[in-house]
């Protein structure tokens, strides 16, 4: 006799349905996380997603490779590639040094006002401050041209990148390298050996874009100088430049373990004169043959 009872198909629980849904959408969640942007952690911070950081690294890296003098491209590439490992490693090296720890604690900034450039010009010619001011005047730059760090997520690491950026001109003055392309490549190679930041390493590859004579000088003279001095010198990020302005510049080089490279401007001038003499000699021979 029929009971009139209808058998019902077992229904999956809401929990199991939720579990199945999450299982099938987990790859989508991971994909979305690549585009997710974290919240800002300090005033100037511009957070980037993983994809956004990769895009910035590629576009700015190409620009910096083609011309290492492009400050905006170099700055963006430096920030895009410095984290999560390299800038933290540089920060840790500052934490292991007494002066580096003090810099991180006090967070000084290098600007025209804080350095008082007119006072530096009046210092004795052998001082760090006078050489720095003379280098700024010769190259037509100021300490205020360095861009503000925006793409480093950790606030303390952002300051480390800012400090490195603002100290760059002191490195120029310390070793006497000019700002034109060949000098920038040599200094960036030195910085790569000393700091390990990927952005500075890109300059080593941009040496392949130099002219023949420039490439030969980098290969024979400035490349080996950069590798040797950058690797053996103390961490230049730990120099409290504000307290070294009246120091004898040769004394500071000795203390850091840095030898000054040959005068690049003088070598370029000598090479131009040699080419001119060679050209004149060929023209004279051609006239004599006629």
C-alpha positions as CSV (number, residue, x, y, z in Angstrom):
1,X,0.0,0.0,0.0
2,X,1.4,3.4,-1.0
3,X,2.2,5.6,1.9
4,X,2.0,8.8,-0.2
5,X,5.4,9.8,1.1
6,X,7.6,11.4,-1.5
7,X,11.4,10.7,-1.3
8,X,13.4,13.9,-1.3
9,X,16.8,14.3,-2.8
10,X,19.4,15.2,-0.1
11,X,20.2,18.9,-0.2
12,X,23.7,20.1,0.2
13,X,24.2,22.3,3.2
14,X,24.9,26.0,2.9
15,X,28.3,25.4,4.4
16,X,29.2,22.8,1.7
17,X,27.9,25.0,-1.0
18,X,30.1,27.8,0.3
19,X,33.1,25.5,0.4
20,X,32.5,24.4,-3.2
21,X,32.2,28.1,-4.3
22,X,35.4,29.1,-2.6
23,X,37.2,26.2,-4.1
24,X,36.2,27.2,-7.6
25,X,36.9,30.9,-7.2
26,X,40.2,30.6,-5.3
27,X,42.3,31.1,-8.6
28,X,40.1,34.2,-9.3
29,X,40.8,35.5,-5.8
30,X,44.5,35.1,-6.3
31,X,44.2,36.8,-9.6
32,X,42.3,39.7,-8.0
33,X,45.0,40.0,-5.3
34,X,47.6,40.8,-8.0
35,X,45.6,43.9,-8.8
36,X,44.8,44.8,-5.2
37,X,46.4,48.0,-4.0
38,X,47.4,48.3,-0.3
39,X,46.4,51.3,1.8
40,X,48.8,54.3,2.0
41,X,51.1,54.2,5.0
42,X,52.6,57.7,4.8
43,X,51.7,61.1,3.3
44,X,53.3,60.9,-0.1
45,X,52.8,57.1,-0.5
46,X,51.3,55.9,-3.7
47,X,50.5,52.1,-3.2
48,X,50.9,49.8,-6.2
49,X,49.4,46.4,-6.9
50,X,51.8,43.6,-8.0
51,X,50.8,44.1,-11.6
52,X,51.1,47.9,-11.3
53,X,54.6,47.6,-9.8
54,X,55.6,45.2,-12.6
55,X,54.3,47.7,-15.2
56,X,56.2,50.6,-13.6
57,X,59.4,48.5,-13.5
58,X,59.2,47.6,-17.2
59,X,58.4,51.1,-18.5
60,X,60.8,53.0,-16.3
61,X,63.5,50.4,-16.7
62,X,63.4,50.8,-20.4
63,X,63.7,54.6,-20.1
64,X,66.6,54.4,-17.6
65,X,68.4,51.8,-19.8
66,X,68.2,54.1,-22.8
67,X,69.4,57.1,-20.9
68,X,70.6,56.8,-17.3
69,X,70.5,60.6,-17.0
70,X,66.6,60.6,-17.0
71,X,66.0,61.3,-13.3
72,X,62.3,60.4,-13.3
73,X,62.8,57.0,-15.0
74,X,65.7,56.1,-12.8
75,X,63.8,57.1,-9.7
76,X,60.7,55.1,-10.6
77,X,62.7,52.1,-11.6
78,X,64.6,52.3,-8.3
79,X,61.4,52.3,-6.2
80,X,59.7,49.6,-8.3
81,X,62.5,47.1,-8.0
82,X,63.9,47.9,-4.5
83,X,61.3,46.0,-2.5
84,X,60.6,43.6,-1.0
85,X,64.2,42.6,-0.5
86,X,66.8,45.1,-1.5
87,X,65.7,48.2,0.3
88,X,65.1,46.2,3.5
89,X,68.6,44.8,3.2
90,X,70.1,48.3,2.8
91,X,68.0,49.5,5.8
92,X,69.3,46.6,7.9
93,X,72.9,47.6,7.0
94,X,72.1,51.0,8.4
95,X,70.7,49.5,11.5
96,X,74.0,47.6,12.1
97,X,76.0,50.8,12.0
98,X,76.0,53.4,14.8
99,X,75.9,56.3,12.4
100,X,73.4,54.6,10.2
101,X,71.1,54.1,13.2
102,X,71.4,57.7,14.1
103,X,70.5,58.8,10.6
104,X,67.4,56.6,10.7
105,X,66.4,58.0,14.1
106,X,67.0,61.7,13.2
107,X,66.0,61.5,9.5
108,X,67.9,64.6,8.2
109,X,67.1,65.9,4.7
110,X,69.7,67.3,2.3
111,X,68.3,70.5,0.7
112,X,69.7,73.9,-0.3
113,X,68.5,75.4,2.9
114,X,69.6,72.7,5.3
115,X,73.1,72.7,3.7
116,X,73.5,76.5,3.3
117,X,75.3,76.3,0.0
118,X,76.7,79.9,0.2
119,X,78.5,78.9,3.4
120,X,79.9,75.8,1.7
121,X,81.4,77.8,-1.1
122,X,83.3,79.8,1.5
123,X,84.9,76.7,3.1
124,X,88.5,75.8,2.4
125,X,89.1,74.2,-1.0
126,X,90.1,70.9,0.5
127,X,86.9,70.4,2.4
128,X,84.0,68.1,1.5
129,X,81.5,71.0,1.7
130,X,83.5,73.2,-0.7
131,X,84.1,70.4,-3.2
132,X,80.4,69.5,-3.0
133,X,79.3,73.2,-3.7
134,X,81.9,73.5,-6.5
135,X,80.6,70.3,-8.1
136,X,77.0,71.6,-7.9
137,X,78.1,74.9,-9.6
138,X,80.1,73.2,-12.3
139,X,77.3,70.7,-13.2
140,X,74.5,73.3,-12.8
141,X,72.4,71.2,-10.4
142,X,71.0,71.8,-6.9
143,X,70.2,69.5,-4.0
144,X,66.5,70.2,-4.5
145,X,66.1,68.4,-7.8
146,X,65.6,64.9,-6.2
147,X,62.1,63.5,-6.5
148,X,60.1,62.5,-3.5
149,X,59.9,58.7,-2.8
150,X,56.3,57.5,-3.5
151,X,56.2,53.8,-4.3
152,X,58.1,52.2,-1.3
153,X,55.5,50.7,1.0
154,X,57.4,50.7,4.3
155,X,57.8,54.3,5.7
156,X,61.3,53.7,7.1
157,X,62.5,52.0,3.9
158,X,61.0,55.0,2.0
159,X,63.3,57.3,4.0
160,X,66.3,55.0,3.2
161,X,65.5,55.4,-0.5
162,X,65.1,59.1,-0.1
163,X,68.4,59.4,1.8
164,X,70.2,57.4,-0.9
165,X,68.7,59.6,-3.6
166,X,69.7,62.9,-1.8
167,X,73.2,61.6,-1.1
168,X,73.8,60.8,-4.8
169,X,75.4,64.2,-5.6
170,X,77.8,63.8,-2.6
171,X,79.0,60.6,-4.2
172,X,79.6,62.5,-7.4
173,X,81.6,65.2,-5.6
174,X,83.5,62.6,-3.5
175,X,84.8,60.7,-6.6
176,X,84.8,63.6,-9.0
177,X,82.6,62.1,-11.7
178,X,80.5,64.5,-13.8
179,X,76.8,64.1,-14.5
180,X,76.9,63.5,-18.3
181,X,76.1,60.0,-19.5
182,X,79.5,58.4,-19.2
183,X,80.1,59.7,-15.6
184,X,76.6,58.6,-14.5
185,X,77.2,55.0,-15.7
186,X,80.5,54.8,-13.9
187,X,79.0,56.2,-10.6
188,X,75.9,53.9,-10.8
189,X,78.2,50.9,-11.3
190,X,80.1,52.0,-8.1
191,X,76.7,52.4,-6.3
192,X,75.6,48.9,-7.4
193,X,78.8,47.3,-6.0
194,X,78.3,49.3,-2.7
195,X,74.5,49.3,-2.2
196,X,73.2,46.4,-4.2
197,X,70.1,48.3,-5.4
198,X,68.9,46.8,-8.7
199,X,68.4,50.3,-10.3
200,X,72.1,51.0,-10.0
201,X,72.9,47.7,-11.6
202,X,70.9,48.6,-14.6
203,X,73.5,51.2,-15.4
204,X,76.1,48.5,-15.9
205,X,74.0,47.2,-18.8
206,X,73.3,50.7,-20.1
207,X,77.1,50.9,-20.6
208,X,76.5,48.9,-23.8
209,X,74.7,51.9,-25.2
210,X,77.8,54.1,-24.8
211,X,79.8,55.3,-27.8
212,X,82.9,53.2,-28.8
213,X,85.4,55.4,-27.1
214,X,83.2,55.8,-23.9
215,X,82.6,52.0,-23.8
216,X,86.4,51.4,-24.0
217,X,87.1,53.8,-21.2
218,X,84.4,52.1,-19.1
219,X,85.7,48.6,-19.8
220,X,89.3,49.5,-19.2
221,X,89.2,52.1,-16.5
222,X,85.9,53.1,-14.9
223,X,84.2,49.7,-14.8
224,X,87.1,48.0,-12.9
225,X,87.4,51.1,-10.6
226,X,83.7,51.0,-9.8
227,X,83.7,47.3,-9.0
228,X,86.8,47.4,-6.9
229,X,86.0,50.5,-4.9
230,X,82.3,49.9,-4.5
231,X,82.9,46.4,-3.1
232,X,85.7,47.3,-0.7
233,X,84.5,50.7,0.6
234,X,82.4,51.2,3.7
235,X,78.7,51.6,3.1
236,X,78.4,55.1,1.8
237,X,74.7,55.2,2.9
238,X,76.0,55.4,6.5
239,X,77.9,58.7,6.0
240,X,76.3,61.6,7.9
241,X,77.2,64.1,5.2
242,X,75.9,67.1,7.3
243,X,78.7,66.4,9.8
244,X,81.5,65.9,7.3
245,X,81.2,69.2,5.4
246,X,84.4,70.6,7.0
247,X,86.3,67.3,6.8
248,X,89.2,67.1,4.4
249,X,87.9,65.3,1.3
250,X,91.0,63.2,0.9
251,X,90.8,62.1,4.5
252,X,87.2,61.0,4.0
253,X,88.1,59.1,0.9
254,X,90.8,57.3,2.9
255,X,88.5,56.6,5.8
256,X,85.9,55.1,3.5
257,X,88.4,53.1,1.4
258,X,87.7,55.0,-1.9
259,X,90.3,55.9,-4.4
260,X,89.5,58.8,-6.8
261,X,89.3,57.7,-10.4
262,X,91.1,59.5,-13.3
263,X,89.7,62.8,-14.3
264,X,87.0,61.9,-16.9
265,X,86.7,65.4,-18.3
266,X,90.4,65.5,-18.9
267,X,90.4,62.1,-20.5
268,X,87.6,63.1,-22.9
269,X,89.3,66.3,-23.8
270,X,92.6,64.4,-24.5
271,X,90.7,61.9,-26.7
272,X,89.0,64.8,-28.7
273,X,92.4,66.4,-29.2
274,X,93.9,63.1,-30.4
275,X,91.1,62.7,-32.9
276,X,91.6,66.2,-34.1
277,X,95.3,65.7,-34.6
278,X,94.7,62.5,-36.4
279,X,92.1,64.1,-38.7
280,X,94.5,67.0,-39.5
281,X,97.3,64.5,-40.2
282,X,95.1,62.6,-42.7
283,X,94.0,65.8,-44.4
284,X,97.6,66.9,-44.7
285,X,98.6,63.6,-46.3
286,X,95.7,63.8,-48.7
287,X,96.8,67.3,-49.8
288,X,100.4,66.2,-50.2
289,X,99.3,63.3,-52.4
290,X,97.5,65.6,-54.7
